Amino acid sequence: MKPRLALLALSLALSTAGARDPNNSPNPVSVAPGSLALEVFFPPTDQQHREFADVQKYLLNKSSPAFPLISGAVIRVEWSDFDLGDARTGTHTRYDFKIIDEEIGSWISAGKSVNFVLHTTPYGGSHCPRFGSGSNGAQDIGNCAMPPWMWTALGSSNYTDCGGQVPNYLSREFQTNYQAAIKALQLVQDSVSGTGYLLNTVNPETFSTPSGPGQYSPEGQSFVLLLEAAVSAWKSQNHQ
């Protein structure tokens, strides 16, 4: 069963179960709080997807009967979503997590957990979407998950066509850059708390020591964001 169909079935089943009238049901099912938790597998993250609104309504709406039963989601992340580079020279230039932030935003806002599955080869399809996950991939090669610059880095001797372009996973270039990408994702996870606060910041009044666990300085948060904005502005002026 395709992931999106499984998700729809889950959504409908949960919403129907929550709305059932016990007096009209021969075998009403009651679930004790905390006895069941579901991890939603590959929910749609594109707002244009026909089932995206259903996920928000039936799974992430706090008034939905299904809401307390959902612990989180497994989100598919394409390598090309965040690892950017120069396709001409085959070199990495920077990481950009905007697409991932948009994918997980509604789940984090609802207080749910998110686990990532990092893809280097998709299930199929040669045309990359115009926006969202996979939109940074190379068109018409059957693989939107790989960063385009990686094909240049690998060279034609390190990929083949199997109904879509597939890299040589054992090559040094693949292993080195893929491991670096995983470390970058891990760094993000280690730098943001479960409630969305930036970690590893400092209180400007006590600059010599980082903020302790559960301690958040508004000034420290603002300082990091201002630095990020300054870097983005500098890059936008063609200082790559």
Legacy VTK file of the C-alpha trace (Angstrom):
# vtk DataFile Version 3.0
C-alpha trace
ASCII
DATASET POLYDATA
POINTS 240 float
0.000 0.000 0.000
1.323 3.418 -0.849
2.270 5.543 2.210
-0.271 8.242 1.410
-3.096 5.701 1.155
-2.065 4.098 4.418
-2.078 7.505 6.069
-5.543 8.301 4.738
-6.847 4.972 5.995
-5.339 5.675 9.408
-6.870 9.158 9.491
-10.331 7.940 8.575
-10.219 4.995 10.951
-9.197 7.141 13.900
-11.677 9.914 13.206
-14.504 7.402 12.717
-13.634 5.531 15.891
-13.662 8.748 17.862
-17.045 9.750 16.482
-18.790 6.367 17.035
-21.878 6.343 19.229
-21.359 3.607 21.885
-25.138 3.015 22.027
-25.201 2.042 18.354
-22.064 -0.074 18.431
-22.195 -3.722 19.546
-18.529 -3.725 20.473
-17.373 -0.222 21.434
-13.615 0.098 21.735
-12.163 2.317 24.445
-8.472 3.141 24.583
-6.984 4.076 27.912
-4.898 7.278 27.822
-1.230 6.511 27.353
-1.771 2.891 26.338
-1.377 3.474 22.612
0.869 5.723 20.551
1.077 5.856 16.781
3.956 7.081 14.639
2.616 8.327 11.294
4.711 6.991 8.431
5.558 9.458 5.625
2.644 11.917 5.990
2.213 14.467 3.181
4.249 17.591 3.941
3.365 19.591 0.842
0.484 21.973 1.546
-0.742 21.447 -2.020
-1.086 17.698 -1.470
-4.722 16.618 -1.509
-4.412 14.882 1.896
-2.356 17.538 3.691
-5.473 19.243 5.076
-6.793 15.886 6.329
-3.634 15.353 8.358
-4.007 18.765 9.963
-7.700 18.170 10.705
-7.734 14.564 11.879
-4.260 14.061 13.335
-2.808 17.411 14.423
-5.941 19.229 15.548
-5.979 19.115 19.351
-9.774 18.728 19.354
-9.569 15.585 17.188
-10.096 12.221 18.976
-6.949 10.963 17.261
-4.673 13.729 18.559
-3.680 12.126 21.904
-2.961 8.837 20.129
-0.371 10.316 17.764
3.160 10.482 19.125
4.805 11.889 16.002
5.771 11.249 12.414
8.480 9.761 10.242
9.342 12.419 7.659
11.169 11.629 4.436
14.009 14.060 3.785
15.742 14.190 0.433
19.493 14.762 0.620
19.106 17.498 -1.990
16.652 19.357 0.269
19.403 20.782 2.444
22.826 20.010 0.939
23.536 22.665 -1.694
26.531 22.979 -3.985
27.959 23.909 -7.360
26.923 21.379 -10.020
29.625 22.634 -12.388
32.524 21.887 -10.078
30.936 19.150 -7.971
31.583 20.899 -4.664
29.449 21.442 -1.585
28.799 25.098 -0.712
26.359 25.227 2.202
23.520 23.624 4.134
20.057 25.172 4.078
17.311 23.611 6.224
14.400 25.811 5.115
12.587 22.998 3.273
12.915 20.670 6.268
11.691 23.390 8.634
8.588 23.800 6.488
8.002 20.039 6.356
8.074 19.520 10.102
6.572 22.857 11.170
2.992 21.696 11.794
4.171 18.611 13.708
6.512 20.587 15.960
3.825 23.226 16.570
1.473 20.451 17.664
4.074 19.197 20.153
4.762 15.967 18.283
8.102 14.262 17.702
9.677 13.939 14.267
12.054 11.275 12.979
13.878 11.670 9.684
14.525 9.121 6.959
17.276 10.474 4.714
16.809 9.497 1.068
19.497 9.304 -1.581
17.377 7.401 -4.092
13.605 7.997 -4.383
10.854 5.528 -5.144
10.431 6.733 -8.709
9.430 9.574 -10.979
11.713 11.617 -13.201
10.219 15.070 -12.733
11.239 16.997 -9.625
8.575 19.210 -8.000
8.716 22.976 -8.363
8.848 23.532 -4.617
9.161 21.586 -1.385
10.948 18.315 -0.845
12.851 17.164 -3.937
12.669 20.528 -5.691
16.452 20.966 -5.520
17.126 17.728 -7.396
18.304 17.332 -10.981
15.468 17.112 -13.501
14.728 14.165 -15.790
17.208 11.638 -14.398
14.801 9.787 -12.113
16.468 10.867 -8.887
15.436 14.107 -7.179
16.893 13.021 -3.831
20.577 13.356 -4.712
22.114 16.844 -4.696
22.882 17.738 -8.343
26.452 18.697 -7.455
27.063 15.160 -6.196
26.667 13.690 -9.685
29.585 15.832 -10.829
31.600 14.888 -7.754
30.965 11.180 -8.378
31.721 11.241 -12.098
30.010 9.048 -14.674
31.957 5.965 -13.586
30.281 6.079 -10.150
26.606 6.032 -11.067
24.329 3.967 -13.268
20.736 3.886 -14.501
18.341 1.440 -12.846
15.065 3.036 -13.879
16.546 6.178 -12.362
20.082 7.371 -11.755
21.670 5.534 -8.816
25.020 6.403 -7.193
27.817 4.067 -6.254
27.227 3.996 -2.500
30.657 2.531 -1.836
32.645 5.264 -3.583
34.797 7.537 -1.445
33.061 10.669 -2.726
29.649 9.341 -1.779
30.664 8.079 1.644
32.508 11.266 2.620
29.789 13.703 1.602
26.890 11.564 2.832
28.446 11.207 6.274
28.994 14.974 6.392
25.309 15.515 5.565
24.219 13.188 8.370
26.445 15.064 10.811
24.864 18.340 9.697
21.373 16.982 10.411
22.548 15.700 13.785
24.022 19.095 14.616
20.652 20.722 14.003
18.952 18.184 16.242
21.500 18.794 18.979
21.082 22.569 18.696
17.308 22.878 19.048
15.314 21.854 22.120
12.117 19.840 21.980
10.175 23.064 22.506
11.910 24.861 19.633
14.467 26.922 21.563
18.009 27.261 20.278
20.499 25.480 22.509
24.159 26.258 23.120
23.458 29.978 23.473
24.670 32.275 26.231
23.148 34.887 28.443
24.775 38.225 27.478
25.096 39.056 31.180
27.124 35.884 31.813
28.997 35.503 28.551
31.568 33.074 29.883
29.164 30.169 30.391
26.457 28.631 28.168
22.877 28.637 29.380
22.122 25.555 31.452
19.516 22.872 30.700
16.062 24.416 30.590
17.468 27.957 30.727
16.736 30.189 27.757
17.926 33.738 27.294
15.782 35.855 24.936
18.854 37.952 24.222
20.872 34.853 23.408
18.171 33.613 21.041
17.969 37.000 19.323
21.753 37.243 18.980
21.970 33.918 17.105
19.085 34.867 14.814
20.622 38.262 14.081
23.895 36.597 13.146
22.050 34.225 10.789
20.204 37.156 9.195
23.471 39.033 8.750
25.096 36.056 7.033
22.085 35.647 4.722
22.166 39.341 3.815
25.895 39.159 3.132
25.432 36.128 0.854
22.572 37.793 -1.002
24.976 40.550 -2.042
26.863 37.965 -4.128
29.546 37.384 -1.505
29.420 33.601 -1.986
LINES 1 241
240 0 1 2 3 4 5 6 7 8 9 10 11 12 13 14 15 16 17 18 19 20 21 22 23 24 25 26 27 28 29 30 31 32 33 34 35 36 37 38 39 40 41 42 43 44 45 46 47 48 49 50 51 52 53 54 55 56 57 58 59 60 61 62 63 64 65 66 67 68 69 70 71 72 73 74 75 76 77 78 79 80 81 82 83 84 85 86 87 88 89 90 91 92 93 94 95 96 97 98 99 100 101 102 103 104 105 106 107 108 109 110 111 112 113 114 115 116 117 118 119 120 121 122 123 124 125 126 127 128 129 130 131 132 133 134 135 136 137 138 139 140 141 142 143 144 145 146 147 148 149 150 151 152 153 154 155 156 157 158 159 160 161 162 163 164 165 166 167 168 169 170 171 172 173 174 175 176 177 178 179 180 181 182 183 184 185 186 187 188 189 190 191 192 193 194 195 196 197 198 199 200 201 202 203 204 205 206 207 208 209 210 211 212 213 214 215 216 217 218 219 220 221 222 223 224 225 226 227 228 229 230 231 232 233 234 235 236 237 238 239
